[in-house]
Amino acid sequence: DGDDWRSLAETGRLKGVSAVRLRDPYRGFELSLSFDVEADVVRFPLETVSQSESGFELIKQATTVVVEWPLRFSSGACVKRRIELALRPV
């Protein structure tokens, strides 16, 4: 579906996905990630606290995107995963 995207400004978790589209309409771009093996994708803001004349302010610095796979392998085994990334204007 052409409208199936998630906002980079929101916190969330998607479970068992093979692809995800994350959009920032304020900066005018969309980040697409696709995976060779289904993954869980977690996104949350990276924030700092700043002191100003009016008190403390929470400042959003970035968005963190974490891709998670359960890994089960024996000692010495090698596990490879592939992530394809595309960035486009919206």
Legacy VTK file of the C-alpha trace (Angstrom):
# vtk DataFile Version 3.0
C-alpha trace
ASCII
DATASET POLYDATA
POINTS 90 float
0.000 0.000 0.000
1.408 3.404 -0.969
0.356 4.938 2.349
1.857 2.213 4.570
4.587 4.185 6.331
5.543 5.089 9.893
6.642 8.454 11.243
10.237 8.936 12.372
8.836 11.304 15.016
7.031 8.484 16.835
8.182 5.723 19.156
7.171 2.249 18.101
7.961 -1.401 17.475
7.126 -3.449 14.402
7.403 -7.226 14.774
8.335 -9.708 12.081
8.576 -7.342 9.112
10.527 -7.795 5.879
10.442 -4.068 5.073
9.560 -0.740 6.675
9.137 2.824 5.417
9.936 5.626 7.875
8.957 9.153 6.870
9.915 12.603 8.101
7.426 14.957 6.406
8.973 18.020 8.076
12.383 17.394 6.507
10.837 15.934 3.364
12.355 12.458 3.134
11.463 8.807 3.476
13.810 6.040 4.608
13.021 2.534 3.333
14.629 -0.517 4.909
14.229 -4.080 3.638
15.630 -7.258 5.158
16.537 -10.682 3.800
15.109 -12.265 6.985
12.108 -10.867 8.881
13.117 -8.621 11.768
11.686 -6.524 14.568
12.231 -2.785 14.108
12.236 -0.400 17.071
12.324 3.389 16.729
12.589 6.029 19.426
13.883 9.598 19.816
17.386 10.399 21.005
16.805 13.285 23.406
18.937 15.494 25.613
18.052 17.849 28.452
19.108 21.466 28.191
18.838 24.183 30.809
17.462 27.488 29.577
16.238 30.703 31.162
12.770 29.170 31.503
14.019 25.934 33.101
14.855 22.551 31.655
13.946 21.624 28.083
13.857 18.245 26.398
15.545 18.548 22.995
15.096 15.907 20.289
18.476 15.350 18.640
17.764 12.412 16.317
15.738 9.259 15.831
17.212 5.878 16.728
16.264 2.888 14.566
17.214 -0.574 15.869
16.827 -3.754 13.799
16.580 -6.951 15.864
16.903 -10.612 14.849
16.927 -13.595 17.184
20.204 -15.411 16.531
20.781 -19.067 17.300
24.009 -20.630 16.131
26.718 -22.923 17.369
30.213 -21.907 18.415
32.291 -20.747 15.460
29.294 -20.397 13.133
28.820 -17.292 10.998
25.427 -15.603 10.613
24.896 -13.018 7.880
21.978 -10.643 7.476
21.312 -8.140 4.719
19.692 -4.715 5.039
18.876 -2.639 1.959
18.442 1.074 2.573
16.892 3.673 0.271
16.426 7.380 0.916
14.076 9.448 -1.218
12.398 12.869 -1.094
8.663 13.117 -0.354
LINES 1 91
90 0 1 2 3 4 5 6 7 8 9 10 11 12 13 14 15 16 17 18 19 20 21 22 23 24 25 26 27 28 29 30 31 32 33 34 35 36 37 38 39 40 41 42 43 44 45 46 47 48 49 50 51 52 53 54 55 56 57 58 59 60 61 62 63 64 65 66 67 68 69 70 71 72 73 74 75 76 77 78 79 80 81 82 83 84 85 86 87 88 89
